[in-house]
Amino acid sequence: VRVHIYVKNMKDMVRFYNKILEFPVVRYWRYNDGDGTQIDLGGNLIELFSKGKRNYSNKNYYGNVSLSLKVPDVEKLYKKISSKNINYTDIVKNPWGDSSFSVTDVEGNRIAFFSPYIPKEKYYKVKKS
């Protein structure tokens, strides 16, 4: 998955994802007509775009993204994140079979992290309504 987030402040957003959450930058570009940064979130990419002709300047929105990312060990990640000076929720055990928590980045986007606590066969079983 590759998700585009159009940002107001590239420097602050890269700092949040790379320095605070400790996700690696895999590529970046800086041009007069638009900047971009790709961040690896466990095999999925977040692409941060500043406004500019190069980066789809016809977009008229920022923020308002909500992502849910499956991680191998949500408890371990929660312990790491809870030591940071950022906004995060308590970890919860959800009735549908996973534990999760979320963080909010500096521009108000929500990133939820989850790990199933029930067997994969039950977690991914489709139920008819």
C-alpha positions as CSV (number, residue, x, y, z in Angstrom):
1,V,0.0,0.0,0.0
2,R,1.2,3.5,-0.8
3,V,-0.7,6.4,0.9
4,H,-0.3,10.0,-0.1
5,I,-0.5,12.7,2.6
6,Y,-0.4,16.3,1.5
7,V,1.4,18.3,4.1
8,K,1.6,21.9,5.2
9,N,5.1,21.5,6.8
10,M,7.3,18.8,5.3
11,K,10.1,19.3,7.9
12,D,7.8,18.8,10.9
13,M,6.1,15.8,9.3
14,V,9.4,14.0,8.4
15,R,10.7,14.7,11.9
16,F,7.5,13.1,13.4
17,Y,7.6,9.9,11.3
18,N,11.3,9.5,11.0
19,K,12.8,10.8,14.3
20,I,9.9,10.3,16.7
21,L,8.2,7.2,15.4
22,E,11.5,5.9,14.0
23,F,10.2,4.8,10.6
24,P,12.9,5.0,7.9
25,V,12.9,7.5,5.0
26,V,13.5,5.5,1.9
27,R,13.5,8.3,-0.7
28,Y,13.0,12.0,-0.8
29,W,13.1,14.8,-3.4
30,R,13.3,18.6,-3.1
31,Y,12.3,20.8,-6.0
32,N,11.2,24.4,-6.5
33,D,7.8,23.1,-7.6
34,G,7.2,20.5,-4.8
35,D,8.9,18.3,-2.3
36,G,8.2,14.7,-1.4
37,T,9.4,12.1,1.1
38,Q,8.7,8.3,1.2
39,I,8.5,6.7,4.6
40,D,8.5,2.9,5.1
41,L,5.9,1.7,7.6
42,G,6.6,-2.0,7.8
43,G,6.5,-2.6,4.0
44,N,3.9,0.0,3.3
45,L,4.8,3.5,2.1
46,I,3.5,6.9,3.3
47,E,4.4,9.5,0.7
48,L,4.4,13.0,2.1
49,F,3.8,15.7,-0.5
50,S,4.1,19.4,-0.3
51,K,2.0,21.6,-2.6
52,G,3.5,22.3,-6.0
53,K,3.0,21.5,-9.7
54,R,5.2,18.4,-9.4
55,N,3.0,17.1,-6.5
56,Y,-0.5,17.4,-7.8
57,S,-1.0,21.1,-7.0
58,N,-4.7,20.8,-7.9
59,K,-5.4,19.1,-4.6
60,N,-7.1,21.4,-2.1
61,Y,-6.8,19.5,1.1
62,Y,-4.4,18.6,3.9
63,G,-4.7,16.1,6.7
64,N,-7.8,14.1,7.6
65,V,-6.2,10.7,6.9
66,S,-6.8,7.7,9.1
67,L,-4.6,4.6,8.6
68,S,-4.7,1.3,10.4
69,L,-1.5,-0.7,10.2
70,K,-1.0,-4.3,11.2
71,V,2.2,-4.8,13.2
72,P,3.8,-8.0,14.6
73,D,3.6,-6.9,18.2
74,V,1.4,-4.0,19.1
75,E,2.2,-4.3,22.9
76,K,6.0,-3.8,22.1
77,L,5.3,-0.9,19.8
78,Y,3.0,0.6,22.4
79,K,5.7,0.5,25.1
80,K,8.1,2.3,22.7
81,I,5.6,4.9,21.6
82,S,4.4,5.6,25.1
83,S,7.8,6.8,26.0
84,K,7.6,9.6,23.4
85,N,6.3,13.0,23.9
86,I,3.4,12.6,21.4
87,N,-0.4,12.2,21.4
88,Y,-1.4,8.5,21.6
89,T,-4.4,6.6,22.9
90,D,-4.5,3.8,25.4
91,I,-4.1,0.3,24.0
92,V,-7.5,-1.6,23.8
93,K,-8.5,-5.2,23.3
94,N,-11.2,-5.0,20.6
95,P,-14.1,-7.4,20.5
96,W,-13.4,-8.3,16.9
97,G,-10.1,-9.9,17.8
98,D,-7.2,-7.4,17.8
99,S,-5.5,-5.1,20.2
100,S,-4.8,-1.5,19.0
101,F,-3.8,2.0,19.8
102,S,-3.3,5.1,17.7
103,V,-1.2,8.2,17.4
104,T,-1.9,11.6,15.9
105,D,0.8,13.3,13.8
106,V,1.6,17.0,13.9
107,E,-1.0,17.8,11.2
108,G,-3.9,15.8,12.7
109,N,-3.7,12.5,10.8
110,R,-4.5,9.4,12.8
111,I,-2.3,6.3,12.5
112,A,-3.7,3.2,14.3
113,F,-1.5,0.1,15.0
114,F,-3.0,-3.3,15.6
115,S,-2.2,-7.0,16.1
116,P,-4.7,-9.8,16.2
117,Y,-4.9,-11.7,19.4
118,I,-7.1,-14.6,18.0
119,P,-5.9,-17.2,15.5
120,K,-5.5,-15.9,11.9
121,E,-8.2,-18.3,10.6
122,K,-10.8,-16.8,12.9
123,Y,-9.6,-13.2,12.5
124,Y,-9.9,-13.2,8.7
125,K,-13.1,-15.3,8.5
126,V,-15.8,-13.4,6.6
127,K,-19.2,-13.4,8.3
128,K,-22.4,-13.0,6.4
129,S,-24.8,-10.4,7.7
